[in-house]
């Protein structure tokens, strides 16, 4: 999410302090999707803070996931909330299924019909428009996936052949028969998998595994799915334990910074089922919530049920004890919710108010890059760094990028925004050609008797029929079958209860 940058390309000016104090403040940092390594997100954030504060920032690494900042007005304890290991490795292998894409595109319409997605949140015409767009787009995505998988099979096959050659037995070793080798490869659960499948399990699969784990909404019952539910629960437990660590460090103010899917994790972790009563020792102040590249509004659009019960937030509670909570003044929330998004970051977007929470202030983050890098480049954005610096120090700050750096960002953004759609279109065409080629080959085999009978026109018609049939199945049938499965899953897991 975050990476180091050159200090010479920025200038920060700091105005006189308005509310700076000497009490330590904690910043809980929650990373997003993907296979991050422990400490990676923390190191990236520290790189961004060095860009913001320059040489006056002193960093002491108290632990791999804990850094203490000084020299900026008051001590800041930065804690990383790491969870990638819980949705990684063998437990998520083969968990991504493209059928989930064909199903979820119908959820906004089902949410609207059930009354969960009210017109105050999203108008009826907007729901219909997006459904009409997403349903056929899912077929194009599927074609692109098969095109990318075809390309990925080349390096995957090369790597497997290399591994097998290294493990090949010597001449003295008893050789295995052809039939036995065939049976072994046929039973191999990884047969046909590519490096793309591993990537989809770790990235797109994170979203579905997390959402289905929170809602207990896996389509099928299995020990793997039950284990994923336990792992999703553990993600929230880690967030709460990190808040307890901040409390033990004497932090009476807690701020939360989250990226991508981490914004959903942090939001739900701060929506306790029951808000405990305040104890004799008052809870810490939950003062700021920074969301960068947040898909929270899209989660609300597709899985509305997940964010409905937010009235007990924002609060961090363990069992019957309140660790941190938002304070109110005159009936208004004192916590500031700063949301940063980019129109070129397709995951992010402006956020609307959620029940019980302060209204998010939406900040367009310009100059992040194009469609490829925008989602992971918020740490170098001046608007984000300025508001983060102000929140941590209590001093209004302003960070400016050099003209040269702004020009480079604009050029890279333009190139990325041209390249990514072109690559996706090429992959989609390749996927359609791949599937069409298989259909043509099948039709060619079936039509050979007609060729022998000198019925070339009929044979050509059979081949065209097979190609048309496979394209019809991909473009129309898969989408329609997805709607049927979506209605069944929605009724089982996502529709309002009769008691609601």
N, C-alpha and C positions, 0 to 999 in steps of 0.2 A: 504493500500500500504506500509506503513512505520511503524515501531515499535521500541520501546526502546531496548537497548542492554547493556550488561555489559562492562564497560570501561576496565576492567583488561585484556580483551582478545585481545586488540589492542595496537599498538604502532604507534604514528605519529611523524615524524620528519619534521621540517620546515626549508627550506633553506632561505637565505637572501632574502628580498623583492626585487622584480623587478619593479613592477608598482603599488604598493599599494598606495591608496590615502585616504583622510579623508572624501570625499564626500559620502553621503549615497547611497547605491545601493538597488534596489528593486528586490525581487525574487517572481514571480507569480507562484503559485503551482496549477496545474490542476489535479484533481483526475481522476480515470478511472471508469470502469463499476461497477455496483452493488449499493446496498442501503447503501452508506456511511452516517454517521451522520455528522452534521456540526462540523467542527473543528477536526474531526478524522484524516484527512490527514495531517493537520498542526501539530498535536501532534506527529504523526508518524515520520514526517520529523525532528522535533526538537529532537526526540530520536536518530535519525541517526547522527545529527549534534553534539549532546553531545558525541556520540561515537567517532566522528572525532576530536573534539577540546578539550575534557576533561573538567577539572575544570576551565579553563580560559574563557570558554564561559558563558556569562551572558545573561539571557533571561528575557525580560519584556513583559508581555502579554498586549498589548494595547487594544485588542478586541478579541472576540471569533475567528475571522478569520485573526487576525493581530498580529504578534509578532515582537519585535525589538531586534536584537542581538547586543551585544557589547563585547569588550574584545578580538576581533579577528582582530584588525587592522583598521577597518572602520565600521560605523554603517550599519546594513543590516535590511531592512524592508521586512519581509516575509508575503505575503498575500495568503490566500487560495481562489481559485476560485471554489466555491461550486455550483454544478448543479444537484446533485442526486435527489433532490426533484422535479425537473422539468420533470424527466422521471421516476417517481415512483408513488406509490399509485394507486388510482382507475383509473386514466387515462390510465395506461398501462396494467390494468388487462385484461386478455384474448387477449392481443395484439400479443403474439407470436403464430405463425402458422408454423408448420413443412413444409408446402408447400413452404415456402420461401427458405428452405434449398434445396429442390429438384430443385428449379428454379435457385438459384444463382450459383450452380456448373457449369452451362452452360455459365455464363457471360464472363469468360475469353476467351472462344472460339468465342463468339459473338463480344467481344471487338477487338479481333485479326482480324476477318473477316471484320469488319467495318473500320479497319485502326486506331482505337483509341489506341490500344495496339501495338505499333510498334515493329519491331524486334530489335531495339536498346534497348528497355526496357526489352523485353522478347522474346526469339527465338520462332519460330513456333513450333519446336519439343517439347519445354518445355511446351507450351500451350496445345498441343495435349496430352502429357504425363500426365499432371495434370488433364485434363478433363477425360481421361480414368481411372484415379485413383479415382477422386472425385465422379464421377457419381455412381459407385457401392458402394463407401464408404457411400454415403448419405443413401442408403438402410440399411446398417449396423448400422449407427447412429440412424435411425428410429427404428430399432429393439431394440437397446440399450435403446432408450428413452421409448419405451413401457415396456421394462423389468424394468427400474427404476421406471416408473409410477406405475407398478403393486406392487412393494415393497413399494412405497410411499403411496399407498392407505391404507396400514395397519395402520400406525400411524395417517393418516388423518381421517380414519373411527373411530378410537378410540377417537380422540379429538372431532369429531363431536358428537359422542354418549355421551361423557362427558358433552358437552355444552347443548345438548338436555335434558339430565337428570336434569341438574341444572335449566333449563327453563321450565321443565314439570309442568303443572298446578296441583294444589292440588285437592283433591277429591271433594271439594266444588265447584270447577270451572266446568263449563259446558264442557263436553268432546266433541271433534271434531270427526265426523264420519270417518270411514275408507276411503271412497271415497274422502272426502274432503282433508284428509291427503295425499292421493295418488296424487290428482290433484296439491296440493301445492308443493310437492316434484318434480313432473314432470315438473312444470313450473320454478323451481329453476334454475337460470342461472349458479349457481356454482355446479350443480349436476355433479358428475364425476370428479371434480377438486381435485387436490392433492397439497401438499406442493411443489412438484416438479414443477407444473405449475406456481406457484407464483415465484419460483426461476428462471425459464426460462424467465418469463416476465421481471424480474428485471435485469437479466444478459445478456443472448443472445438477448432478446428483445431490450435492450438498443442500440445494434449495428444497428439493422434493423430500429428501430424507429428514431434514429439519422440520419442515411444515407438517409432514405426515406423522413425525414423531411427537410433536407438540400436541396435535389434535387426535392422536391415536387413530389415524385414518389410513393405515396401510391397506391396500386392496386385498391382500391375502394374509393369512396367519402363518407365521413361521418363527422358528427360534431366532433367526437372524433379525427379523423385524422387531421381535420383543427386545432383543439386545440393543437395537438402534434406539428404541424408545428409552431404555435405561441410559444410553449415552447422551441423548438429547436432554434428559433431566439433569444429567451430570454437568452439561454445559451451563445451565442456569445456576447450579450449585457452585460452580467455579466462580461465577460472577459474584455471588453473594459472599463467598469466602474471601475473595479479593477485597471486597468492601470492608469486611471484618479486619483484614490486615491493615487497611488504611486507618481504620478506627483505632487500632492498637498503636499506630504510629503517632497518635495524638492529633490527627487531622479532623478538625471540626467543620470543614467544608469539603464536599466531594463534588467533582465534576466528572462527566462521562463523555468520552470521545469514541465514536464507533464508525466503522466503514462498511459499506455494502451490506451483506447479510448480517453482519455484526450489529447494525442499527436495529434490526428486527429482534435479535437476541437481547440486546440491552433494553429495548423498549418493553418486551414481554417480561424480562427479569425484574423490571421496575413496576410491574403491575401485579402486586400480590393478590392472592385469592381473597384474603381478609387483611385489612389494614389494622395492625395491632395498636392498642392504645399507647399513648406516650408514657414512658416510665419516669421515675424520679430524675434520672439523668436524661436530659433531652437529647434527641437524635441529632446527628450532624446535619448541616444544611446542604441539601441537594441543589446547587446553585446554577449549574449550566449543563446543557445536553447539546453536544455538537454532533451532527450527523452529516457525513460526507458520502456522496454516491449512494444515497439511501433508496432502496426499493420499497419502502414501507407503504407508499401509496399504491403501488402495484400489488403488493401483498393484500392490501385492503380490497383492491378491485377483484382479484381472483379468489382469495380465501378470506372473505369478509368476517367470518366467524372468529378468526384468530385475534382480531383487534377490537372486538365489541366490548369486552369486559375490561375496560381501561380506567374505570372510575376510581379505583383504589390507588392509582398512581398519581403523580410519580413518587415512588417510595421504594426503599430498599429494606426488606424485612426478612429476618430469619426466625422461623417458628413463631413465637409470640413476642418477639423483640424488634423494635424499630431501630435500624441502624442509621438511616438517613432519610430525610423527607423534605419536600418542598414546603417552604413557609409562605404564608399568605399575608397580605397587607390590604386591609379594606376589602376583603373578599376576592382580591386578585392574586394570581400566582406571582411569586417573586422569582421563580426559576426562569431562566432564559433558554429558549430552544432555538439554536442557530442551525439552520439546514442549508447545506451548500450543494448545488447541483449544476450540471452543465447540459446544454441541449445536445452536445455530442457524446455525452455519457448516457447510453441507452438504458442503463440500469437505474439511473437517478431520476429525480423529478421534484417539482415543488410539492410540499406537503400541506394538507389541510388540518384543521383542528380536530383533535380526538377528544371524546368525553373525559372530563377530569384533568386534562392536560392543558398547559399553556399553549397559546397559538404559536406555531412555529414561524420564525422569521426566515423567509426564503431568500438566499443570496445566490444570484447567478455567478458561477465561478468561470470567468473567461480566461482564455489562454492556456488551458490545460493540455491541449493537443487535439488530435482528431479522434475518429471513432475507435481507434485501436488503443490509444494511451490515455484517453480522458478519464477513464474510470479509476486509474491508479496513480494519478498525478496531482492530487489535491494538496499534497504537502508543500508544493512549490508555489501555490496560489497566494498572491499577496492579500486578498480579501480574507481568506481563511486564516492565514498566519497572523494577520493583524488582530482579528477578533479573538483568536486563541491566546495570543500574547496579552491582550487586554484582560481576558478572563482570568488568566493565571496570575498576573501581576497587579491587577486593579488599575493599571495605567493605560489610558488611550494610546494606541500605537498606530503607526502608518508605515507600511512597507511598500516600496516601489521597485519594480523590475527595470533593468536598463532597457533602453530602446532597442539595442541589438538583440537582447534576449526575447523581447516581445515579438520582434520581426521573425526570429527563428521559430518561435512557437507557432506563429500564424502560418508560416510556410509549411511546417511539419503537419499542422492540423489540416491544411488544404490537401496535402498529398495523401494523408491517411484516409481522409473522407472520400477521396477518389478511388484509392486502392481497395479498401475493404469491400464496398459494394461490388466492384468488378470481380474480386476474388470469389465472393459468395455466389454471384451469378454464374461464374465459370464452374464452380463446384456443383451448383444445382444442375446446370446443363450436362456436366459429366455424369452426375448421378442418374439423370433421366436417360442419357445415352447408354449407360451401363445396364440399367434395368431393361431398356428397350432392346439392347443387344442380346441379352439373355432370352428375351421373348422372341426376337427374330430367329435366333439359333434354334430355339425349341420349335418354332413354326417351320423352320427349314427341315428339321428332322422329320416332323410329322407329315410335311407335304411331299416328301420324296416319292412315295408311291404314286402320287398324282403326276410328278415329273416323268416317272417311268411309263405312265399311261399317255404321255404327251399332252397332259392337261396343264400346261404352264400357267395359263391365266388363273385357273382355280388354285394352283399351288401358290401363286403370288398373293391371292386373296387370303389364303390361310395364314401366311406369314404376317400380312398386314393386320389380320384379325387378332393374332397373338400380341402384336405390339400395341394395338389400340386397347386390348383388354387389360394388359398390365398397366398402362398409363391411366386407364379409367379407374382401376382398383386403387392406384396410388393417389390420384387426385380427388376422386369422388367417394369411393367406397370406404377408404380408411377414415376420411373425415366424418362420414355418416355413422360408421360403426363407433367412432370416438364419441359422437353425441349420445348414442345409446348407453355406452359405458359410463359417460359423465353423469347422465341422469341417475343411473343406479348408484354410483359412488356418492353423488350429492345427497341423495335421499338417505343413504346409510350414515354419512358422516357430517355433512355440512348444512343440511336444511335445518330451519328453526324447529326446536322442540315444541310440542303442543303446550307445554307449560310456560314457554317464553312469551 
